[in-house]
Amino acid sequence: MVRYLWSRILVLVTSLCFSAASKSTGNGDHQAIKVLDVGGTLDADPALQISVLSCIGLFNRNESIAGAAFPVWYQYDLDWLAAIEHIQDPTYTKTWDFLVECLTTVAQGRYIAYKFRPQQKLVPNIITLAGVLDAIPLTMDSNITTALLAKVANATMVLDAEKEFDGFSAYDATKYVYENYANLTTTLCKLDPGYDFSHPHLDPPCNGHPASGSVDYVVKERLFNFYLVEGCIAHTQENALVAEMTQHDNPKTKQWPQPIAVLGYDDVHIGHSFDPWEAQTSCVKNHNMGGVCTDWATGLSFWSRKAPIQKPLVQPYTPPQVYNDSTTYIALVVGDGDNVGMMKTRNLDWTRKRVSYCRNATMPHNCFPISWTISPHLLHFAPDIVQYYFGQNTTQDFFLLPPSGYLYAYPTMFQEDDQASFVAKTEHVAHLLNTSGTVDWEWPLGWKKAISHYFPRYAAKSMVRGFFGVNVPFNAPNFEFGRNEFYKLLHPKATEGSSDDGGTVVLFRPREWRGSSGKGDVPFSKKNNLLPKDMAAEVNGYPKGTVCYIYLTSDGGNDIDSLYNMVPFLDSHVQVVSHETAIDMALQRGAKREETHPQNNDLSGGVESLAEDF
């Protein structure tokens, strides 16, 4: 990985250049940006909202036709518009004027006729058709639709979905779009049309608000959007269809990347509290999919207008350290960066707070190192947002890949060719983010194979050197780490059938901290919800010389303040370090032990007690 000795200077220069460049839009004219209020009153009319969002996608596909369009859902969107485009208090384009211009310009009169409420389960498929047919979906039971078609003389119905899909189930509509239009799409997406999963059965009502946050991006990029409740349930016709669509040798979908990136979100959770298919990999027997959580990632069609980042970014410079066996080293990793929506909302709040703390010189422990997970797909979804985060210049904020690298997936389950492709893509985006670390999620029975076969594949190039493990589910036991192991050092020779020579990679033992209530919200979860002082006490109790990490998530109520409340309780022998330094210290410690005890295979250390959970 490229090291930048002058990174502080480069970060400042990059930030200044970025700030100057951001003062104009892609064509240098702020007036060319049409700002649309798609939240608020439009939330009460989801059919109209989908029409407007589809138009926004068409505008942003080629802004040279009629300019760009920006959707405002909530304050965060305005915050990003101000921070990057420097547009304060924008003038909103009226919905009616926008639809008229859309139908007469970018849509060239094309529209799809359907009825929203009777066909709500089919809305994901109709959005797909809007993208591939360059058309606006219009519900025919709306006065606005009637007036719009009367206003625009060249309006042409390219598909009468009300009739074509009459009596269709979600399965029928998905099959229709797959058989007729899949070859025109670029990859998969799942946007929930509004199912109510509080009903514990496989036919939940569909009468809620659709997950519409990224409809504009679906249309712009011509994604194959669909949503099948039983799509990941084996031995159903819906699952068989998904398996057929995603098979490697399918001529209709050969243009989809492998492993297949599935945008949106699968939130099916019938009869239980979590969705076992949200990462997509276990959805079908092909095991060749991974998730990119974008269901409420707003405005991606606008932010992706810019050219993707293709050169390595600059991370803060960290002076080399020499491992000291009297010191305990701990990296603090902020999770959930794989969720693109959170990157635009929660992480913006946390970053603002973090920067304010770092600038407060009177605050004790004001700027210790924090490593943030960040979706690699922001490199092309929203390069300006990536630059914003990298440009905060606290000198103590670092970035690594989220679970499990290139995609939110379980790569151990991939077939050999898909896994090789996934490794190469993970190494590529790690290079662009200038990081050598990634979080990795595994099911309890997946760790053994990951340790023996998957992780060592990265050692050959040493571009990704560190894996920060997380259990799925988080409170599941992990039998691959001994009580005295905080990490494992893995070599290429550990790969079954491999004769590759290369370096060593580090796998850190899972340690997730979800909340600070001091109480477990589910069985065996008390240790994941420790009070900050108790979390610090646990770390203080590790044997000196330990190298470890904590994975912070907000699932149980934690936020950036949880770290600030914990760090003051750490003993003087505990050093908070970046994820890169933690990797370095583990490798140095392993090399030191190899020199001292060449026959000793225990290259890890530490003690953890589970007694409190029983």
C-alpha positions in Angstrom: 0.0 0.0 0.0 1.2 3.4 -0.9 2.5 5.4 2.0 2.4 9.2 2.0 5.0 10.9 4.2 3.6 14.3 3.4 0.0 13.3 3.9 -0.9 16.1 6.2 0.1 18.6 3.6 -1.5 16.7 0.8 -4.8 16.3 2.8 -4.9 20.1 3.2 -4.1 20.8 -0.5 -6.7 18.2 -1.6 -9.3 19.7 0.8 -8.7 23.2 -0.6 -8.7 22.1 -4.2 -11.8 20.0 -3.5 -13.5 22.9 -1.9 -12.8 25.2 -4.8 -13.9 22.6 -7.4 -17.1 21.9 -5.5 -18.3 25.4 -6.0 -19.7 24.4 -9.4 -21.8 21.6 -10.7 -20.8 19.3 -13.5 -21.6 21.9 -16.1 -20.5 24.9 -14.0 -24.0 26.4 -13.6 -25.9 26.1 -10.3 -29.1 27.2 -12.1 -28.9 23.9 -14.0 -29.6 22.0 -10.8 -33.3 21.6 -10.3 -34.0 21.1 -6.6 -37.1 19.0 -5.8 -38.8 18.6 -2.5 -39.6 14.8 -2.6 -40.2 14.3 1.1 -42.8 16.2 3.1 -46.0 16.5 1.1 -45.0 14.0 -1.5 -44.7 11.3 1.2 -48.5 11.4 1.3 -48.6 10.5 -2.4 -46.0 7.7 -3.0 -47.1 7.2 -6.6 -46.4 10.9 -7.4 -43.2 10.6 -5.5 -42.0 7.6 -7.6 -42.9 9.5 -10.8 -40.8 12.5 -9.7 -37.9 10.3 -8.6 -37.9 8.4 -11.9 -37.7 11.8 -13.7 -34.8 12.8 -11.4 -33.0 9.6 -12.5 -33.6 10.4 -16.2 -32.4 14.0 -15.8 -29.2 12.9 -14.1 -28.4 10.2 -16.6 -27.5 12.9 -19.1 -27.6 16.3 -17.6 -26.5 17.9 -20.9 -30.2 17.6 -22.1 -32.0 19.6 -19.5 -29.6 19.9 -16.5 -29.3 18.0 -13.3 -32.0 17.3 -10.6 -31.5 17.0 -6.9 -34.0 15.3 -4.5 -34.5 16.7 -1.0 -35.9 14.2 1.4 -34.8 15.7 4.7 -32.3 18.1 6.2 -29.3 15.9 5.5 -29.8 16.3 1.8 -29.7 20.1 2.2 -26.6 19.7 4.4 -24.8 17.8 1.7 -25.9 20.3 -1.0 -24.5 23.1 1.0 -21.3 21.3 2.0 -20.4 20.1 -1.5 -22.2 22.3 -4.0 -22.2 25.4 -1.7 -25.9 26.0 -2.4 -27.7 27.5 0.6 -31.5 27.9 0.8 -32.1 26.6 -2.7 -35.1 27.6 -4.8 -37.3 24.6 -5.3 -38.7 23.6 -8.7 -42.4 23.1 -8.6 -43.4 19.5 -9.0 -45.9 20.2 -11.8 -43.4 22.2 -13.8 -40.7 19.5 -13.3 -43.0 16.7 -14.5 -44.0 18.7 -17.6 -40.4 19.3 -18.5 -39.4 15.7 -17.7 -42.1 14.3 -20.0 -41.3 16.8 -22.8 -37.5 16.5 -22.6 -35.6 13.6 -21.0 -38.5 11.2 -21.3 -39.4 12.4 -24.8 -43.0 11.8 -24.1 -42.7 8.2 -22.9 -44.7 7.0 -20.0 -45.8 3.7 -18.4 -49.4 3.4 -17.3 -50.3 1.5 -14.1 -52.4 1.8 -10.9 -50.4 2.2 -7.7 -52.6 0.7 -5.0 -53.9 -2.3 -6.9 -50.5 -3.0 -8.2 -48.3 -1.9 -5.3 -46.5 -5.3 -5.1 -45.4 -4.8 -8.7 -44.0 -1.3 -8.2 -40.3 -2.5 -8.0 -40.7 -4.1 -11.5 -42.4 -1.0 -12.9 -39.5 1.1 -11.7 -37.1 -1.2 -13.5 -39.2 -0.7 -16.7 -39.0 3.1 -16.2 -35.2 2.8 -16.4 -34.9 0.5 -19.4 -37.7 2.2 -21.4 -36.6 5.7 -20.4 -40.2 6.5 -19.3 -42.1 8.0 -16.4 -44.3 5.6 -14.4 -47.7 7.3 -14.1 -50.6 6.0 -12.0 -53.8 6.3 -14.0 -56.1 7.0 -11.1 -54.5 10.4 -10.4 -55.8 13.8 -11.4 -52.2 14.9 -11.9 -51.7 12.2 -14.5 -54.8 13.2 -16.4 -53.7 16.9 -16.4 -50.2 16.0 -17.4 -51.2 13.8 -20.4 -53.5 16.6 -21.5 -50.7 19.2 -21.2 -48.0 17.3 -23.1 -49.0 16.8 -26.8 -46.4 14.2 -27.6 -47.1 11.9 -24.6 -46.8 8.3 -25.7 -47.7 5.2 -23.6 -44.8 2.7 -24.1 -46.3 0.1 -21.8 -49.8 -0.3 -20.4 -48.8 -2.2 -17.2 -52.3 -1.8 -15.9 -53.5 -4.2 -18.6 -50.3 -6.2 -19.2 -49.8 -7.0 -15.6 -53.5 -7.5 -14.8 -53.8 -10.3 -12.3 -50.0 -10.5 -11.9 -48.3 -11.5 -8.7 -44.9 -10.1 -7.8 -43.4 -13.4 -9.2 -45.3 -13.0 -12.5 -44.1 -9.4 -13.0 -40.5 -10.3 -12.1 -40.6 -13.2 -14.5 -42.0 -10.9 -17.3 -39.4 -8.2 -16.8 -36.6 -10.8 -16.6 -37.7 -12.6 -19.8 -38.1 -9.4 -21.8 -35.7 -6.8 -20.4 -33.1 -8.3 -18.2 -30.5 -8.0 -20.9 -30.9 -4.2 -20.7 -30.1 -4.0 -17.0 -26.8 -3.6 -15.2 -27.2 -5.4 -11.8 -29.8 -6.3 -9.2 -31.7 -4.2 -6.7 -34.3 -4.9 -4.1 -36.6 -2.1 -2.9 -39.4 -3.1 -0.6 -42.7 -1.8 -2.1 -44.2 -1.5 1.4 -44.8 -4.9 3.0 -45.9 -5.1 6.6 -43.6 -7.8 8.1 -45.2 -7.5 11.5 -47.6 -10.2 10.2 -46.0 -13.6 10.9 -46.8 -15.3 7.6 -45.5 -15.5 4.0 -48.2 -13.3 2.5 -47.9 -10.1 4.4 -50.1 -7.1 3.4 -48.4 -4.5 1.1 -49.9 -1.2 2.1 -47.0 0.7 3.7 -44.7 3.3 2.2 -42.3 1.9 -0.5 -38.6 2.1 0.2 -38.1 4.8 -2.5 -34.9 6.5 -1.4 -32.8 5.2 -4.3 -35.5 5.0 -7.0 -33.7 7.7 -9.0 -30.5 5.7 -9.0 -32.4 2.6 -10.2 -33.7 4.5 -13.1 -30.5 6.3 -14.0 -28.4 3.1 -14.0 -31.1 0.8 -15.3 -30.9 -1.6 -12.4 -33.1 -4.8 -12.3 -35.2 -3.9 -9.4 -37.6 -6.5 -7.9 -38.8 -7.7 -4.5 -40.0 -11.3 -3.8 -40.9 -12.2 -0.3 -40.1 -15.8 -0.9 -37.2 -15.1 -3.2 -34.6 -16.5 -0.8 -36.7 -19.3 0.7 -35.6 -22.7 -0.8 -38.0 -24.9 -2.8 -40.3 -22.0 -3.8 -41.0 -20.9 -7.3 -39.7 -17.4 -6.4 -36.4 -18.8 -5.2 -36.1 -20.9 -8.4 -36.6 -17.7 -10.4 -33.9 -15.8 -8.5 -31.5 -18.8 -8.9 -32.2 -18.8 -12.7 -31.6 -15.1 -13.0 -28.3 -15.2 -11.2 -26.7 -18.3 -12.7 -23.3 -17.7 -14.2 -24.0 -18.8 -17.7 -27.3 -17.0 -18.1 -27.2 -15.1 -21.5 -29.8 -12.6 -20.3 -27.8 -11.5 -17.3 -24.2 -12.1 -18.5 -23.5 -8.3 -18.2 -24.1 -8.4 -14.4 -20.9 -8.4 -12.4 -19.8 -11.5 -10.6 -20.3 -11.8 -7.7 -23.5 -9.9 -8.3 -24.0 -6.7 -6.4 -27.5 -6.4 -5.1 -28.4 -2.8 -4.2 -31.4 -1.8 -2.0 -32.0 -4.0 0.9 -33.7 -7.3 1.7 -35.7 -6.7 4.9 -37.8 -9.9 4.9 -37.9 -11.0 8.5 -41.0 -13.2 8.9 -41.4 -14.8 12.3 -38.0 -13.6 13.6 -36.2 -10.4 14.5 -33.5 -10.4 11.7 -33.3 -11.2 8.0 -30.8 -14.0 7.4 -30.6 -13.0 3.7 -29.8 -9.3 4.1 -26.2 -10.0 2.8 -27.7 -11.9 -0.1 -25.0 -14.6 -0.3 -27.1 -17.3 1.2 -30.2 -16.4 -0.8 -29.7 -19.0 -3.6 -27.7 -22.1 -4.0 -25.4 -20.3 -6.4 -24.0 -18.2 -3.5 -22.8 -15.5 -5.9 -24.5 -12.4 -4.5 -23.6 -9.7 -2.0 -25.4 -6.6 -0.8 -24.9 -2.9 -1.2 -27.3 -1.3 1.3 -28.9 1.7 -0.5 -32.6 1.5 0.1 -32.7 4.9 1.8 -29.5 6.3 0.3 -31.0 9.4 -1.2 -29.8 11.4 -4.3 -27.4 8.8 -5.6 -28.3 9.6 -9.2 -27.2 13.2 -8.6 -24.0 12.4 -6.7 -22.9 9.7 -9.2 -22.9 12.3 -12.1 -19.3 13.0 -11.2 -16.4 10.8 -12.4 -15.6 8.0 -10.0 -12.4 8.1 -7.9 -9.7 6.2 -9.7 -6.5 7.3 -7.9 -5.6 6.4 -4.3 -6.9 8.7 -1.7 -4.7 10.2 1.1 -5.0 8.9 4.7 -3.3 10.6 7.7 0.3 9.7 8.1 1.1 7.5 11.2 4.8 7.4 12.2 6.2 3.8 12.4 6.0 2.3 15.9 8.0 -0.5 17.5 6.0 -3.1 19.3 6.4 -2.9 23.1 5.2 -5.9 25.1 4.4 -3.6 28.1 1.7 -1.8 26.0 -1.8 -3.0 25.2 -2.8 -1.8 21.7 -6.4 -1.3 20.7 -8.0 -0.1 17.6 -11.5 1.5 17.7 -13.5 0.7 14.6 -16.8 2.4 13.8 -19.1 0.0 12.0 -22.1 0.2 9.6 -20.1 2.0 6.9 -21.4 -0.5 4.4 -24.8 1.2 4.7 -24.7 4.0 2.2 -27.7 5.6 3.8 -26.0 5.8 7.2 -22.9 7.3 5.5 -25.1 10.2 4.4 -26.9 10.6 7.7 -25.6 9.1 11.0 -22.0 9.3 10.0 -22.4 12.9 9.0 -23.6 13.7 12.5 -20.9 11.6 14.1 -18.2 13.2 12.0 -19.3 16.7 12.8 -19.2 15.9 16.5 -15.9 14.2 16.1 -14.3 17.2 14.4 -15.7 19.6 17.0 -14.1 17.4 19.8 -10.8 17.2 18.0 -10.7 21.0 17.7 -11.5 21.5 21.4 -8.0 21.7 22.9 -9.4 22.0 26.4 -11.1 18.7 26.2 -9.1 15.7 27.7 -8.6 12.8 25.3 -10.1 15.0 22.6 -8.6 13.4 19.5 -7.6 9.7 19.9 -7.4 7.6 16.7 -10.7 6.3 15.3 -11.0 4.0 12.3 -14.2 4.3 10.3 -15.7 1.8 7.9 -16.7 3.3 4.6 -18.5 1.7 1.7 -16.2 1.3 -1.3 -19.2 1.9 -3.6 -19.2 5.6 -2.6 -16.1 5.8 -4.8 -18.5 5.8 -7.8 -21.9 6.4 -6.1 -20.8 9.7 -4.5 -17.1 10.6 -5.0 -17.7 14.1 -3.5 -19.0 12.6 -0.3 -15.9 10.4 0.0 -13.7 13.4 -0.5 -15.7 15.2 2.2 -15.0 12.6 4.8 -11.3 12.2 3.8 -10.9 16.0 3.8 -11.9 16.5 7.5 -8.2 16.6 8.4 -8.2 15.7 12.1 -5.0 13.6 11.4 -6.5 10.9 13.7 -9.4 9.6 11.6 -8.7 6.6 9.4 -10.8 4.6 7.0 -11.1 0.9 6.2 -13.4 -1.4 4.3 -16.7 -2.5 5.9 -18.0 -6.0 6.0 -16.9 -7.9 4.1 -14.8 -5.8 1.7 -16.1 -5.1 -1.7 -19.6 -6.3 -0.9 -21.6 -6.9 2.2 -21.3 -10.7 1.8 -20.0 -13.9 3.2 -17.2 -14.6 0.7 -16.3 -17.9 2.3 -19.5 -19.2 0.7 -18.6 -18.1 -2.8 -17.5 -20.6 -5.5 -13.8 -20.6 -6.3 -14.1 -18.2 -9.3 -16.4 -15.8 -7.6 -14.2 -15.8 -4.5 -11.1 -15.0 -6.6 -13.0 -12.1 -8.3 -14.2 -10.9 -4.9 -10.6 -10.9 -3.5 -9.3 -9.0 -6.6 -12.1 -6.4 -6.3 -11.6 -6.0 -2.5 -7.9 -5.4 -3.1 -8.6 -2.9 -5.8 -11.0 -0.7 -3.7 -8.6 -1.1 -0.7 -5.9 0.4 -3.0 -8.2 3.3 -3.9 -9.1 4.0 -0.3 -5.4 3.6 0.7 -6.2 1.1 3.4 -5.0 -2.4 4.2 -7.8 -3.3 6.5 -11.4 -4.7 6.2 -14.1 -5.9 8.5 -15.3 -9.4 7.9 -18.5 -11.0 8.9 -18.9 -14.8 9.2 -21.5 -17.2 10.4 -20.3 -19.5 13.3 -19.7 -22.5 10.9 -17.9 -20.3 8.4 -14.9 -19.3 10.4 -12.9 -22.5 10.0 -13.1 -22.4 6.2 -12.4 -18.7 6.1 -9.3 -19.1 8.2 -7.9 -22.1 6.2 -8.9 -21.0 2.7 -10.2 -17.5 2.3 -8.2 -15.0 4.4 -4.8 -16.4 3.3 -5.6 -15.6 -0.3 -4.8 -12.0 0.5 -1.3 -12.8 1.8 0.1 -13.3 -1.7 -0.1 -9.5 -2.5 -0.3 -8.1 1.0 -2.6 -5.3 -0.2 -5.2 -6.3 2.4 -3.3 -7.3 5.6 -5.8 -7.1 8.4 -9.3 -8.6 8.9 -11.4 -7.4 11.8 -13.8 -10.2 12.5 -17.5 -9.9 13.5 -19.7 -12.8 14.5 -23.1 -13.3 12.7 -25.2 -13.3 14.7 -23.2 -11.0 17.0 -23.9 -13.0 20.2 -23.0 -16.4 18.7 -20.0 -18.2 20.1 -16.8 -18.4 18.1 -15.0 -21.7 18.5 -12.0 -20.9 16.3 -10.3 -18.5 18.8 -8.9 -19.9 22.0 -9.4 -18.1 25.3 -5.9 -16.7 24.9 -6.2 -15.6 21.3 -6.9 -12.0 20.2 -5.8 -12.6 16.6 -4.4 -15.2 14.3 -1.5 -14.8 11.8 -2.3 -16.5 8.5 0.0 -17.4 5.7 -0.6 -18.4 2.0 0.5 -22.0 2.8 -2.6 -22.3 4.9 -4.7 -22.2 1.7 -5.8 -25.6 0.7 -3.9 -26.7 -2.4 -1.9 -23.5 -2.6 1.8 -23.2 -3.1 1.8 -19.4 -3.3 4.5 -17.6 -1.4 3.7 -14.3 0.2 3.3 -12.3 3.3 1.1 -12.7 6.4 -2.3 -11.4 7.2 -3.9 -10.8 10.6 -7.4 -11.9 11.6 -8.6 -10.1 14.8 -11.0 -11.9 17.1 -14.5 -10.5 17.0 -15.4 -8.0 19.8 -18.5 -6.1 19.1 -19.8 -3.3 21.3 -23.4 -2.4 20.4 -24.7 -0.4 23.3 -23.8 1.1 26.7 -26.8 0.2 28.8 -25.0 -2.4 30.9 -27.8 -4.9 30.1 -28.2 -7.5 27.4 -31.1 -7.0 25.0 -31.1 -10.6 23.8 -29.6 -13.8 25.4 -25.8 -13.8 25.8 -25.4 -10.2 24.8 -24.5 -8.5 28.1 -20.8 -8.2 27.1 -21.9 -6.5 23.9 -23.7 -3.7 25.9 -21.2 -2.9 28.6 -21.1 0.5 30.3 -18.2 2.6 29.0 -16.2 2.2 32.2 -16.8 -1.6 32.2 -15.7 -1.8 28.6 -12.5 0.0 29.6 -12.0 -2.3 32.6 -12.2 -5.3 30.2 -9.5 -3.8 28.0 -7.4 -2.8 31.0 -7.5 -6.4 32.2 -6.0 -7.8 29.0 -2.4 -9.0 29.4 0.1 -6.3 28.6 1.3 -6.8 25.0 -2.2 -7.6 23.7 -3.2 -6.3 20.3 -6.9 -6.2 19.8 -9.9 -4.1 18.5 -13.4 -3.1 19.3 -16.2 -2.9 16.7 -18.6 -0.1 17.6 -22.2 -0.2 16.2 -25.3 1.8 16.9 -27.6 -1.2 17.0 -27.8 -1.2 20.7 -27.7 2.6 21.1 -23.9 3.3 20.9 -22.7 6.4 19.2 -19.4 8.3 19.0 -19.8 9.5 22.6 -19.6 5.9 23.8 -15.9 5.9 22.7 -15.3 9.3 24.3 -16.9 8.0 27.6 -14.7 4.9 27.5 -11.3 6.2 26.6 -10.7 8.3 29.8 -11.1 5.0 31.9 -8.3 3.3 30.0 -5.1 2.7 32.0 -1.9 4.3 31.0 -0.4 1.2 29.5 -3.3 1.0 26.9 -2.7 2.8 23.7 -5.5 3.6 21.2 -4.1 3.2 17.7 -5.4 3.1 14.1 -6.4 -0.1 12.5 -3.2 0.1 10.4 -1.0 0.4 13.5 -2.9 -2.5 15.1 -2.1 -4.6 12.1 1.6 -3.6 12.3 1.8 -4.3 16.0 0.3 -7.8 15.6 2.7 -8.6 12.7 5.7 -7.3 14.7 4.6 -9.2 17.8 4.2 -12.4 15.7 7.7 -11.9 14.2 9.2 -11.3 17.6 7.7 -14.5 19.0 8.8 -16.5 15.9 12.4 -15.3 16.6 12.1 -16.1 20.3 10.1 -19.3 20.1 10.3 -20.7 16.5 8.3 -23.8 17.4 5.6 -21.9 19.2 2.5 -21.7 17.0 0.5 -19.5 19.5 1.1 -16.1 18.0 -1.8 -14.5 19.9 -2.6 -13.6 23.4 -5.1 -12.4 25.9 -8.0 -13.6 28.1 -11.7 -13.0 27.9 -14.3 -14.3 30.4 -17.8 -15.2 29.3 -19.0 -16.0 32.8 -21.2 -12.9 33.1 -23.4 -14.0 30.2 -24.5 -17.3 31.9 
